[in-house]
Amino acid sequence: MLTKIKRILEGLPEPQFSSVEYMNVYTTIYNMCTQKPPHNYSQQLYDKYKEALEEYVTTTVLPSVIEKHDEFMLQELVRRWANYRVMIRWLSNCFNFLDRFFIPRRSLLSLNDVGLTCFRDLVYREINVNARVTVIGLVDKERAGEQIDRALVKNAIDVFVGIGMGQMNTYQEDFEEHMLRHAGEYYTRKASSWLLEDFCFDHLVQAEECLRRERARVSHYMHSSSEQKLVEKVQQELFEPLANVFKQKVSAEVKTLVQQAEYAANNQASDRASGMLEQVLVTKMIELHDKYMAHFEDFLIKNHIFHKALREAFDGFCNKSVSGNSSAQLLAAFCDDILKKGGSQKLSDEAIEGMLEKVVNLLAYISDKDLFAEFYRKKLSRRLLFDQSANKEHEKIILTKMKQQFGGQFTSKMEGMVTDLTLARDNQTSFEEYLHSNPNVNPGMDLTVSVLTTGFWPSYKSCDLSLPAEMVKCVEVFKGFYETKTKCRKIKWIYSLGTCNIIGKFEPKEIELVVSTYQAAILLLFNSADKLSYSEILGKLNLTHDAAVRILHSLSCAKYKILIKEPNAKTISPNDNFEFNSKFTDRMRRIKIPLPPVDERKEVIQDVDRFRRYAIDAAIVRIMKSRKVLGHQQLVMECVEQLRHKFKPDMRAIKKQIEDLIVRDYVERDKENHNMFKYLA
């Protein structure tokens, strides 16, 4: 039987096995294995099966393979491997009774595994190195643009896989590791040759094409488990060197723009310098980012390593201060200029929408997104409350884009502000209807009140102002109206955000003055007094020193001198006296008296720091509640991971909040190991 199988496999003239022949062989083996000892020949047949395979391998298979070289050796190996697998299958069918009963009872290798072990020990170990070198050589030829026999390569690699008998160790150790190392060396040389030339986007395109071809090679003739490893190797040796050069190129351009902006800011007046930073720098950064994103799209560059390099290159702007201003503040101011009435950029609706999208794309690179959100909320509140928005639809568009990019939590307060103001207008309409239906209720002047939800809006400093009698009546009338709508809510008046239109009766002519609530309160005091001292004004209105200095300066020392100050100096002091300037005049019938600008940066940063402490506390409690017991290092890492989408937490801040939570009995240190923490329910 064995001779007949050999002749058939060698292609010699030999009739195929008939069913009768097969049944005769099977029956003979069955009878030899089912007799009682000493007439049971199962072990002898098992041993004979192994000896027959070993004899065939050593006398026929191995000599025919080792006498050939290179591709001819691979072809012979593939042919002999295929024939050998057929022989094992035929013999296993004939000796099937052994596989079913004798082998399981004795815990022996299956007939198939015996056959593969023979081939591995007697053939594979002799030729696997030559086979691997030949296969890798063929792969190199294909990388160089030559045509190769892919079917041959695939079948040769299948030998490395099949010889492992279901395990991938042999394939990985004898072929894959060497193939990956060789691929790494190949692409290291290629990257080095490209880097000798000037950087161009063609190199990025060629790199992506190399990666595409490597993926195709895996799909055509390598094992699928090698794909991710090969991709990582190509990215490591080819993509990362190119990405580093690309990053250096973009970083240099970013640095140049920042230096130009700082130079311009240092050589111009402060207000104008700030405008230069906001407009010129941000505009140029957007243009630079657009240029490279357009290159990515034009050249179909999608690999994350190159996009990561671009993001890191812009880190020189997005996560560093420029002349004392954070990029978060600059982007918020840039958006404000685009969205408010009278902004410096006169753009069409379509251009504004496109610019807002580009700002949001740049914002994605900023680590401290919560800082941007707070600066943006401050400016959004002013646009909404003082009716400075050029287009309400644009406000909604940028909120939608930010929501899509950073999630609903990022924009929830901003969206709440927009909705709040709509409800406030409806509330104002109800107030006007209330006044119309109650003629006996009269505030004495036109009054518009915006009732807002505290949780949505930024925090504002507002002292407990003692209102003049004219204003007290307005407040009482509105309180009476609001109590008819709800008795569960308490109104807190934020006078710092109020505006008043009052008539100044000057000797030359009457002039309408547009002032803040604080300014109006001071001016109304002069209806009943010709002259007031600084201390009298503070006492009558319950103002703080800082607020009084700022307001009195705007009325007596700035462009419009509505009050005359004695002594006539440029600063306000507690010994000053003030009187109404009855001779004041202006060519305009209506003028707005601005307050000195306040640097909101310090206040915003303080608010953000406070919110961050709350966020860190919440993250730590969530983690500890889930884990119950956790080490210090792991707690810090998990806290950073939870918060990284909002801001980059400072390690010292996390440590400080952990200590604070220990004091407040949320967590405790383990008594035996001080680096372990326990959650206290």
C-alpha positions as CSV (number, residue, x, y, z in Angstrom):
1,M,0.0,0.0,0.0
2,L,2.7,2.5,1.0
3,T,4.6,1.8,-2.2
4,K,1.5,2.5,-4.3
5,I,0.9,5.8,-2.5
6,K,4.5,6.8,-3.1
7,R,4.3,6.0,-6.8
8,I,1.1,8.0,-7.1
9,L,2.6,11.0,-5.4
10,E,5.7,10.8,-7.5
11,G,3.6,10.9,-10.6
12,L,4.6,7.4,-11.7
13,P,2.1,5.2,-13.6
14,E,-0.1,3.6,-11.0
15,P,-3.9,3.1,-10.9
16,Q,-5.8,4.9,-8.2
17,F,-7.0,3.2,-5.0
18,S,-10.3,1.5,-5.5
19,S,-12.9,1.3,-2.7
20,V,-12.3,-2.4,-2.4
21,E,-8.6,-1.9,-1.9
22,Y,-9.2,0.7,0.7
23,M,-11.8,-1.4,2.6
24,N,-9.4,-4.4,2.6
25,V,-6.6,-2.3,4.1
26,Y,-8.9,-0.8,6.7
27,T,-10.4,-4.1,7.6
28,T,-6.9,-5.7,8.0
29,I,-5.8,-2.9,10.3
30,Y,-9.1,-3.1,12.2
31,N,-8.7,-6.8,12.8
32,M,-5.0,-6.4,14.0
33,C,-6.1,-3.8,16.5
34,T,-9.2,-5.5,18.0
35,Q,-7.6,-8.8,19.0
36,K,-6.9,-9.6,22.6
37,P,-3.2,-9.6,23.7
38,P,-0.8,-11.0,22.7
39,H,-2.5,-10.8,19.3
40,N,-3.3,-7.1,19.4
41,Y,-0.8,-5.2,17.1
42,S,-2.0,-1.6,17.8
43,Q,1.4,-0.4,19.2
44,Q,3.3,-2.1,16.4
45,L,1.2,-0.5,13.8
46,Y,1.6,2.9,15.4
47,D,5.3,2.5,15.5
48,K,5.4,1.1,11.9
49,Y,3.3,4.2,10.7
50,K,6.0,6.5,12.1
51,E,8.9,4.4,10.7
52,A,7.3,4.4,7.3
53,L,7.0,8.2,7.3
54,E,10.5,8.7,8.5
55,E,11.9,6.4,5.8
56,Y,10.0,8.2,3.1
57,V,11.1,11.6,4.4
58,T,14.8,10.8,4.7
59,T,15.1,8.8,1.4
60,T,12.9,10.8,-0.9
61,V,11.7,14.2,0.5
62,L,14.9,15.6,2.1
63,P,17.4,14.8,-0.7
64,S,15.1,16.3,-3.4
65,V,14.8,19.6,-1.4
66,I,18.4,20.1,-0.3
67,E,19.8,19.5,-3.8
68,K,18.1,22.6,-5.2
69,H,18.7,26.2,-4.4
70,D,16.8,29.6,-4.2
71,E,13.4,29.6,-5.9
72,F,13.9,26.0,-7.2
73,M,14.4,24.9,-3.6
74,L,11.2,26.7,-2.6
75,Q,9.3,25.1,-5.4
76,E,10.5,21.7,-4.5
77,L,9.7,22.3,-0.8
78,V,6.2,23.5,-1.5
79,R,5.6,20.5,-3.8
80,R,7.0,17.9,-1.3
81,W,5.1,19.5,1.6
82,A,1.8,19.3,-0.4
83,N,2.5,15.6,-1.4
84,Y,3.5,14.8,2.2
85,R,0.2,16.2,3.6
86,V,-1.7,14.0,1.1
87,M,0.2,11.0,2.2
88,I,-0.5,11.7,5.9
89,R,-4.2,12.1,5.1
90,W,-4.4,8.9,3.1
91,L,-2.5,6.9,5.8
92,S,-4.5,8.5,8.6
93,N,-7.7,7.3,6.9
94,C,-6.4,3.8,6.6
95,F,-5.2,3.8,10.3
96,N,-8.3,5.6,11.5
97,F,-9.1,3.0,14.1
98,L,-5.8,3.9,15.9
99,D,-6.8,7.5,16.0
100,R,-10.2,6.8,17.3
101,F,-9.4,4.3,20.1
102,F,-5.8,3.3,20.7
103,I,-4.2,6.8,20.6
104,P,-6.7,8.6,23.0
105,R,-6.4,5.7,25.5
106,R,-2.5,5.9,25.5
107,S,-2.4,9.8,25.3
108,L,-0.2,9.5,22.2
109,L,0.3,12.0,19.4
110,S,-2.3,11.8,16.7
111,L,-1.3,10.3,13.4
112,N,-1.4,13.7,11.8
113,D,0.8,15.2,14.5
114,V,3.2,12.3,14.2
115,G,3.5,13.0,10.4
116,L,4.1,16.7,10.9
117,T,6.6,16.1,13.7
118,C,8.6,13.8,11.3
119,F,8.6,16.5,8.6
120,R,9.6,19.2,11.1
121,D,12.5,17.2,12.7
122,L,13.9,15.7,9.5
123,V,13.2,18.3,6.8
124,Y,12.1,21.6,8.1
125,R,15.0,22.0,10.6
126,E,17.4,21.4,7.8
127,I,16.0,23.9,5.3
128,N,14.0,26.6,7.2
129,V,16.9,29.1,7.2
130,N,17.4,28.8,3.5
131,A,13.7,28.9,2.8
132,R,13.3,32.1,5.0
133,V,16.2,33.9,3.3
134,T,14.8,33.0,-0.2
135,V,11.3,34.2,0.7
136,I,12.6,37.5,2.2
137,G,14.7,37.9,-0.9
138,L,11.7,37.6,-3.1
139,V,9.8,40.1,-1.0
140,D,12.7,42.5,-1.5
141,K,12.6,42.0,-5.2
142,E,8.9,42.9,-5.2
143,R,9.6,46.0,-3.2
144,A,12.1,47.0,-5.8
145,G,9.4,46.7,-8.5
146,E,10.1,43.2,-9.9
147,Q,7.4,40.7,-10.6
148,I,7.5,37.6,-8.3
149,D,5.6,34.4,-8.0
150,R,3.2,35.4,-5.2
151,A,1.6,31.9,-5.1
152,L,5.0,30.4,-4.5
153,V,5.8,32.8,-1.7
154,K,2.3,32.2,-0.1
155,N,2.7,28.4,-0.2
156,A,6.2,28.6,1.2
157,I,5.0,30.8,4.1
158,D,2.2,28.3,4.7
159,V,4.9,25.7,5.4
160,F,6.1,27.9,8.4
161,V,2.5,28.2,9.6
162,G,1.5,24.6,9.1
163,I,4.6,23.1,10.7
164,G,3.5,24.7,14.0
165,M,0.6,22.3,14.2
166,G,-2.0,25.0,15.2
167,Q,0.5,27.1,17.1
168,M,2.0,30.3,15.7
169,N,5.3,30.1,17.6
170,T,7.2,28.4,14.8
171,Y,6.0,31.0,12.2
172,Q,6.8,33.9,14.5
173,E,10.2,32.8,15.6
174,D,11.5,31.3,12.3
175,F,10.0,33.7,9.8
176,E,8.0,36.7,11.2
177,E,10.7,38.1,13.5
178,H,13.3,38.0,10.8
179,M,10.9,39.4,8.2
180,L,10.0,42.3,10.4
181,R,13.6,43.1,11.3
182,H,14.5,43.0,7.6
183,A,11.6,45.3,6.7
184,G,12.6,47.7,9.4
185,E,16.2,47.9,8.0
186,Y,14.8,48.3,4.5
187,Y,12.6,51.3,5.4
188,T,15.3,52.8,7.6
189,R,17.6,53.0,4.6
190,K,14.7,54.4,2.5
191,A,13.9,57.1,5.1
192,S,17.6,58.1,5.3
193,S,17.8,58.5,1.5
194,W,14.7,60.7,1.5
195,L,15.9,62.8,4.3
196,L,19.1,63.7,2.4
197,E,16.8,65.6,0.0
198,D,14.7,68.7,0.9
199,F,11.4,67.8,2.6
200,C,8.4,67.7,0.2
201,F,4.9,66.3,0.5
202,D,5.7,63.7,-2.2
203,H,7.7,61.9,0.5
204,L,4.6,61.6,2.6
205,V,2.6,60.3,-0.3
206,Q,5.3,57.8,-1.2
207,A,5.4,56.7,2.5
208,E,1.6,56.0,2.5
209,E,2.0,54.1,-0.8
210,C,4.7,51.9,0.8
211,L,2.4,51.2,3.7
212,R,-0.5,50.4,1.3
213,R,1.7,47.9,-0.6
214,E,2.9,46.2,2.6
215,R,-0.7,45.7,3.6
216,A,-1.4,44.2,0.2
217,R,1.6,41.8,0.6
218,V,0.1,40.5,3.9
219,S,-3.2,40.0,2.2
220,H,-1.6,38.1,-0.7
221,Y,0.9,35.8,0.9
222,M,1.6,36.4,4.6
223,H,-0.3,35.4,7.6
224,S,-2.9,37.9,8.7
225,S,-1.4,38.1,12.2
226,S,1.6,39.8,10.7
227,E,-0.3,42.8,9.3
228,Q,-0.4,45.0,12.4
229,K,3.2,44.3,13.3
230,L,4.4,45.1,9.8
231,V,2.4,48.3,9.8
232,E,3.9,49.4,13.1
233,K,7.4,48.6,11.8
234,V,6.9,50.6,8.6
235,Q,5.5,53.5,10.6
236,Q,8.3,53.4,13.1
237,E,11.2,53.2,10.6
238,L,9.7,55.3,7.7
239,F,6.8,57.4,8.9
240,E,8.2,58.7,12.2
241,P,11.5,60.1,10.8
242,L,9.5,61.9,8.0
243,A,7.0,63.1,10.6
244,N,9.8,64.5,12.8
245,V,11.2,66.5,9.8
246,F,7.7,67.7,8.9
247,K,7.0,68.7,12.5
248,Q,10.3,70.6,12.7
249,K,9.4,72.5,9.5
250,V,6.0,73.5,10.7
251,S,7.2,74.3,14.2
252,A,9.7,76.7,12.7
253,E,7.0,78.5,10.8
254,V,4.8,78.6,13.9
255,K,7.6,80.0,16.0
256,T,8.3,82.7,13.4
257,L,4.7,83.9,13.4
258,V,4.7,84.0,17.2
259,Q,7.9,86.0,17.3
260,Q,6.6,88.5,14.7
261,A,3.4,89.0,16.7
262,E,5.3,89.5,19.9
263,Y,7.6,92.0,18.2
264,A,4.6,93.9,16.8
265,A,2.9,93.9,20.3
266,N,6.0,95.2,22.0
267,N,6.4,98.1,19.6
268,Q,2.9,99.4,19.5
269,A,0.4,100.9,22.0
270,S,-1.1,98.3,24.4
271,D,-4.7,98.3,23.1
272,R,-3.6,98.1,19.5
273,A,-1.0,95.5,20.3
274,S,-3.7,93.3,21.8
275,G,-5.7,93.7,18.7
276,M,-2.6,92.7,16.6
277,L,-2.2,89.6,18.6
278,E,-5.8,88.6,18.3
279,Q,-6.4,89.3,14.7
280,V,-3.0,89.0,12.9
281,L,-1.6,86.1,14.8
282,V,-4.7,84.0,14.9
283,T,-5.5,84.7,11.2
284,K,-2.0,83.7,10.2
285,M,-2.1,80.6,12.3
286,I,-5.4,79.6,10.7
287,E,-3.9,80.2,7.2
288,L,-0.8,78.1,8.1
289,H,-3.0,75.3,9.4
290,D,-5.2,75.5,6.3
291,K,-2.2,75.3,4.0
292,Y,-1.0,72.0,5.5
293,M,-4.5,70.5,5.9
294,A,-5.1,71.3,2.2
295,H,-1.8,69.5,1.4
296,F,-3.1,66.5,3.4
297,E,-6.3,66.5,1.4
298,D,-4.7,67.1,-2.0
299,F,-2.2,64.3,-1.5
300,L,-4.7,62.1,0.3
301,I,-2.5,61.8,3.4
302,K,-4.5,60.2,6.1
303,N,-2.0,58.5,8.4
304,H,-2.4,59.5,12.0
305,I,1.4,59.9,12.6
306,F,1.5,62.9,10.2
307,H,-1.6,64.5,11.6
308,K,-0.1,64.0,15.1
309,A,3.1,65.7,13.9
310,L,1.0,68.7,12.7
311,R,-0.8,68.9,16.0
312,E,2.5,68.8,18.0
313,A,4.0,71.5,15.7
314,F,1.1,73.9,16.5
315,D,1.8,73.2,20.2
316,G,4.2,76.2,20.0
317,F,1.1,78.4,19.7
318,C,-1.8,76.4,21.1
319,N,-0.4,75.6,24.5
320,K,2.0,78.4,25.3
321,S,1.5,82.1,26.1
322,V,2.1,84.8,23.6
323,S,3.1,88.1,25.1
324,G,1.3,87.1,28.3
325,N,-1.9,86.0,26.5
326,S,-2.8,82.3,26.4
327,S,-3.9,80.9,23.0
328,A,-7.3,80.1,24.6
329,Q,-7.7,83.8,25.3
330,L,-6.6,84.8,21.8
331,L,-8.9,82.4,20.1
332,A,-11.9,83.6,22.3
333,A,-11.1,87.2,21.5
334,F,-10.8,86.4,17.8
335,C,-14.2,84.7,17.8
336,D,-15.6,87.7,19.6
337,D,-14.3,90.1,16.9
338,I,-15.9,88.0,14.2
339,L,-19.2,87.6,15.9
340,K,-19.9,91.1,17.4
341,K,-21.2,94.2,15.8
342,G,-18.6,96.5,14.5
343,G,-15.8,93.9,14.5
344,S,-12.6,94.6,12.5
345,Q,-13.2,91.7,10.1
346,K,-15.9,92.5,7.5
347,L,-16.7,89.0,6.1
348,S,-19.6,87.5,4.3
349,D,-21.9,85.0,6.1
350,E,-20.3,82.2,4.2
351,A,-16.8,83.4,5.1
352,I,-17.7,83.8,8.7
353,E,-19.0,80.3,8.9
354,G,-15.9,78.9,7.3
355,M,-13.6,80.9,9.6
356,L,-15.5,79.7,12.7
357,E,-15.0,76.1,11.6
358,K,-11.3,76.7,11.2
359,V,-11.1,78.2,14.7
360,V,-12.8,75.1,16.1
361,N,-10.3,72.9,14.3
362,L,-7.4,74.9,15.8
363,L,-9.1,74.7,19.2
364,A,-8.8,70.9,19.1
365,Y,-5.1,71.3,19.6
366,I,-5.5,73.2,22.8
367,S,-5.1,71.3,26.1
368,D,-6.8,73.8,28.3
369,K,-10.2,73.8,26.5
370,D,-11.9,74.8,29.8
371,L,-9.9,78.1,29.8
372,F,-11.1,78.9,26.3
373,A,-14.7,78.0,27.2
374,E,-14.6,80.4,30.2
375,F,-13.1,83.3,28.1
376,Y,-15.6,82.6,25.4
377,R,-18.5,82.6,27.8
378,K,-17.4,85.9,29.2
379,K,-17.4,87.5,25.8
380,L,-20.6,85.7,24.7
381,S,-22.4,87.1,27.7
382,R,-21.5,90.6,26.7
383,R,-22.6,90.1,23.2
384,L,-25.9,88.7,24.3
385,L,-26.7,91.0,27.2
386,F,-25.7,94.2,25.4
387,D,-27.1,93.2,22.0
388,Q,-23.7,93.2,20.3
389,S,-24.1,90.0,18.3
390,A,-24.0,90.7,14.6
391,N,-25.9,87.6,13.7
392,K,-27.7,85.2,16.1
393,E,-27.4,82.4,13.6
394,H,-23.6,82.6,13.7
395,E,-23.7,82.3,17.4
396,K,-25.6,79.0,17.1
397,I,-23.4,77.8,14.3
398,I,-20.2,78.0,16.3
399,L,-21.9,76.3,19.3
400,T,-23.0,73.5,17.1
401,K,-19.5,73.0,15.7
402,M,-18.0,73.0,19.1
403,K,-20.6,70.6,20.4
404,Q,-19.9,68.2,17.5
405,Q,-16.1,68.4,18.1
406,F,-16.0,68.4,21.9
407,G,-19.3,67.0,23.1
408,G,-22.5,68.4,24.6
409,Q,-20.9,69.0,28.1
410,F,-18.5,71.5,26.6
411,T,-21.2,73.8,25.2
412,S,-24.1,73.1,27.6
413,K,-23.7,76.4,29.5
414,M,-23.2,78.4,26.4
415,E,-26.3,76.9,24.8
416,G,-28.1,77.6,28.1
417,M,-27.1,81.3,27.8
418,V,-28.6,81.6,24.4
419,T,-31.8,79.9,25.4
420,D,-31.9,81.9,28.6
421,L,-31.9,85.2,26.8
422,T,-34.8,84.1,24.6
423,L,-36.7,83.3,27.7
424,A,-35.7,86.6,29.2
425,R,-37.2,88.4,26.3
426,D,-40.5,86.5,26.7
427,N,-40.3,87.5,30.4
428,Q,-39.8,91.1,29.5
429,T,-42.9,91.0,27.2
430,S,-44.9,89.6,30.1
431,F,-43.6,92.4,32.4
432,E,-44.7,95.0,29.8
433,E,-48.2,93.4,29.6
434,Y,-48.3,93.4,33.5
435,L,-47.6,97.1,33.5
436,H,-50.2,97.8,30.8
437,S,-52.9,95.8,32.7
438,N,-52.1,97.5,36.0
439,P,-52.1,101.3,35.4
440,N,-51.6,102.0,39.2
441,V,-48.2,100.2,39.0
442,N,-45.7,102.6,37.5
443,P,-41.9,102.2,37.7
444,G,-41.5,105.9,36.8
445,M,-39.2,105.1,33.8
446,D,-38.7,102.6,31.0
447,L,-37.3,99.4,32.6
448,T,-36.0,96.3,30.9
449,V,-34.9,93.4,33.1
450,S,-33.2,90.2,31.9
451,V,-33.9,87.3,34.3
452,L,-31.1,84.7,33.8
453,T,-30.2,81.3,35.3
454,T,-27.1,81.6,37.5
455,G,-25.7,78.2,36.5
456,F,-25.3,79.1,32.8
457,W,-23.7,82.5,33.1
458,P,-20.1,83.5,34.2
459,S,-19.7,84.8,37.7
460,Y,-19.7,88.6,38.1
461,K,-18.6,90.8,40.9
462,S,-21.4,93.0,42.2
463,C,-21.5,94.9,45.4
464,D,-24.6,95.5,47.4
465,L,-25.4,98.9,45.9
466,S,-27.7,101.3,47.8
467,L,-29.8,102.4,44.9
468,P,-31.1,106.0,44.5
469,A,-34.8,106.4,45.2
470,E,-35.6,106.6,41.5
471,M,-34.1,103.1,40.9
472,V,-35.5,101.6,44.1
473,K,-39.0,102.1,42.8
474,C,-38.2,100.2,39.6
475,V,-36.8,97.3,41.5
476,E,-39.8,97.1,43.8
477,V,-42.2,97.2,40.8
478,F,-40.4,94.3,39.1
479,K,-40.2,92.2,42.3
480,G,-44.0,92.6,42.6
481,F,-44.4,91.4,39.0
482,Y,-42.0,88.4,39.4
483,E,-43.7,87.3,42.6
484,T,-46.9,86.9,40.6
485,K,-45.1,84.3,38.4
486,T,-43.1,82.4,41.0
487,K,-42.5,82.5,44.7
488,C,-39.8,79.8,44.6
489,R,-37.0,81.7,43.0
490,K,-34.9,84.4,44.5
491,I,-33.7,87.3,42.3
492,K,-30.1,88.5,42.7
493,W,-29.5,91.8,41.0
494,I,-26.2,92.1,39.1
495,Y,-25.9,95.9,38.8
496,S,-22.5,95.7,37.2
497,L,-24.1,94.5,34.0
498,G,-26.9,97.1,33.9
499,T,-27.0,100.1,31.6
500,C,-29.0,103.4,31.9
501,N,-30.0,106.1,29.5
502,I,-30.3,109.4,31.5
503,I,-30.8,113.0,30.4
504,G,-28.1,115.4,31.4
505,K,-29.5,119.0,31.6
506,F,-26.4,121.1,30.9
507,E,-26.5,124.8,30.3
508,P,-25.6,124.6,26.6
509,K,-28.1,121.8,25.8
510,E,-29.6,118.6,27.0
511,I,-27.5,115.4,26.2
512,E,-28.6,111.8,26.5
513,L,-26.0,109.9,28.5
514,V,-25.6,106.1,28.1
515,V,-24.0,104.9,31.3
516,S,-23.7,101.9,33.5
517,T,-26.0,101.4,36.5
518,Y,-23.1,102.4,38.9
519,Q,-22.4,105.6,36.9
520,A,-26.1,106.4,36.8
521,A,-26.4,105.9,40.5
522,I,-23.6,108.4,41.2
523,L,-24.9,111.0,38.7
524,L,-28.4,110.8,40.2
525,L,-27.0,111.8,43.6
526,F,-26.3,115.3,42.1
527,N,-30.0,115.9,41.6
528,S,-30.2,116.6,45.3
529,A,-26.7,117.9,46.0
530,D,-24.5,120.4,44.2
531,K,-21.3,119.1,45.6
532,L,-20.3,115.7,47.2
533,S,-17.1,114.4,48.7
534,Y,-15.6,111.1,47.9
535,S,-16.5,109.7,51.3
536,E,-20.1,110.9,51.0
537,I,-20.6,109.1,47.6
538,L,-19.2,105.9,49.1
539,G,-21.5,106.2,52.1
540,K,-24.7,107.0,50.1
541,L,-24.2,104.1,47.6
542,N,-22.3,101.6,49.7
543,L,-19.6,101.3,47.0
544,T,-16.2,99.6,47.5
545,H,-13.1,101.8,47.1
546,D,-12.0,100.0,43.9
547,A,-15.4,100.4,42.3
548,A,-15.8,104.0,43.3
549,V,-12.3,104.9,41.9
550,R,-13.1,103.3,38.6
551,I,-16.5,104.9,38.2
552,L,-15.5,108.4,39.4
553,H,-12.5,108.3,37.1
554,S,-14.7,107.6,34.1
555,L,-17.0,110.6,35.0
556,S,-14.4,113.2,35.9
557,C,-11.0,112.3,34.5
558,A,-11.7,110.6,31.1
559,K,-12.9,112.0,27.8
560,Y,-16.3,113.2,29.0
561,K,-16.0,115.2,32.2
562,I,-19.6,115.1,33.5
563,L,-18.3,115.8,37.0
564,I,-15.7,118.4,38.1
565,K,-13.1,117.1,40.5
566,E,-11.2,119.0,43.1
567,P,-8.3,119.0,43.1
568,N,-7.9,118.7,39.3
569,A,-5.7,115.6,39.0
570,K,-5.7,112.5,36.8
571,T,-6.2,110.1,39.8
572,I,-9.0,109.6,42.3
573,S,-8.2,109.9,46.0
574,P,-10.3,109.8,49.2
575,N,-9.9,113.5,49.7
576,D,-11.5,114.5,46.4
577,N,-14.7,116.5,46.0
578,F,-17.0,116.4,43.0
579,E,-19.7,118.6,41.6
580,F,-21.9,118.5,38.5
581,N,-20.3,120.1,35.4
582,S,-23.3,122.2,34.2
583,K,-21.2,123.7,31.4
584,F,-20.4,120.4,29.8
585,T,-21.2,120.1,26.1
586,D,-20.6,117.9,23.1
587,R,-21.4,118.0,19.5
588,M,-23.4,114.8,19.8
589,R,-26.9,114.7,21.3
590,R,-26.3,111.2,22.6
591,I,-23.0,109.9,24.1
592,K,-21.8,106.7,25.7
593,I,-19.5,107.1,28.7
594,P,-17.4,104.0,28.9
595,L,-15.9,102.6,32.1
596,P,-12.1,102.0,32.1
597,P,-11.4,98.5,30.7
598,V,-11.0,95.7,33.2
599,D,-8.5,93.0,32.6
600,E,-10.8,89.9,32.9
601,R,-7.9,87.5,32.5
602,K,-7.1,87.2,36.2
603,E,-10.7,86.8,37.2
604,V,-11.3,84.2,34.5
605,I,-8.2,82.2,35.5
606,Q,-9.3,82.3,39.1
607,D,-12.7,80.9,38.1
608,V,-11.2,78.2,36.0
609,D,-8.8,77.2,38.8
610,R,-11.8,76.9,41.1
611,F,-13.8,74.8,38.5
612,R,-10.7,72.6,38.1
613,R,-10.6,71.8,41.8
614,Y,-14.2,70.7,41.7
615,A,-13.5,68.6,38.6
616,I,-10.5,66.9,40.2
617,D,-12.5,66.2,43.3
618,A,-15.3,64.7,41.3
619,A,-12.9,62.5,39.3
620,I,-11.1,61.2,42.3
621,V,-14.3,60.4,44.1
622,R,-15.7,58.6,41.0
623,I,-12.6,56.6,40.6
624,M,-12.3,55.6,44.3
625,K,-16.0,54.8,44.5
626,S,-15.6,52.4,41.6
627,R,-12.2,50.9,42.7
628,K,-12.6,51.1,46.5
629,V,-8.8,50.6,47.0
630,L,-6.2,52.1,44.7
631,G,-2.5,53.1,44.7
632,H,-1.4,56.7,44.5
633,Q,0.3,56.5,41.1
634,Q,-2.6,54.6,39.5
635,L,-5.1,57.1,41.0
636,V,-3.2,60.0,39.6
637,M,-3.0,58.4,36.1
638,E,-6.7,57.5,36.0
639,C,-7.6,61.1,37.2
640,V,-5.4,62.6,34.4
641,E,-7.1,60.2,31.8
642,Q,-10.6,61.2,32.9
643,L,-9.8,65.0,32.8
644,R,-7.5,65.2,29.7
645,H,-10.4,66.1,27.4
646,K,-11.2,69.2,29.4
647,F,-7.7,70.3,30.6
648,K,-4.2,69.1,31.4
649,P,-4.3,68.5,35.2
650,D,-1.3,69.6,37.2
651,M,0.1,66.7,39.3
652,R,0.5,69.0,42.3
653,A,-3.1,70.1,42.1
654,I,-4.3,66.4,42.0
655,K,-2.1,65.6,45.1
656,K,-3.5,68.7,46.9
657,Q,-7.1,67.6,46.2
658,I,-6.4,64.1,47.4
659,E,-5.1,65.5,50.7
660,D,-8.2,67.7,50.9
661,L,-10.5,64.8,50.3
662,I,-8.7,62.9,53.1
663,V,-9.4,65.8,55.5
664,R,-13.1,65.8,54.4
665,D,-13.3,62.0,55.0
666,Y,-14.0,60.9,51.4
667,V,-10.8,58.8,51.3
668,E,-8.2,57.6,53.7
669,R,-4.7,56.4,53.6
670,D,-4.0,52.7,54.2
671,K,-2.4,52.4,57.7
672,E,0.2,49.9,56.5
673,N,1.0,51.4,53.1
674,H,0.7,55.2,52.8
675,N,0.7,55.0,49.0
676,M,-2.6,53.2,49.0
677,F,-6.0,54.9,49.4
678,K,-9.3,53.5,50.5
679,Y,-12.7,54.9,49.7
680,L,-15.0,55.9,52.6
681,A,-18.7,55.5,51.8
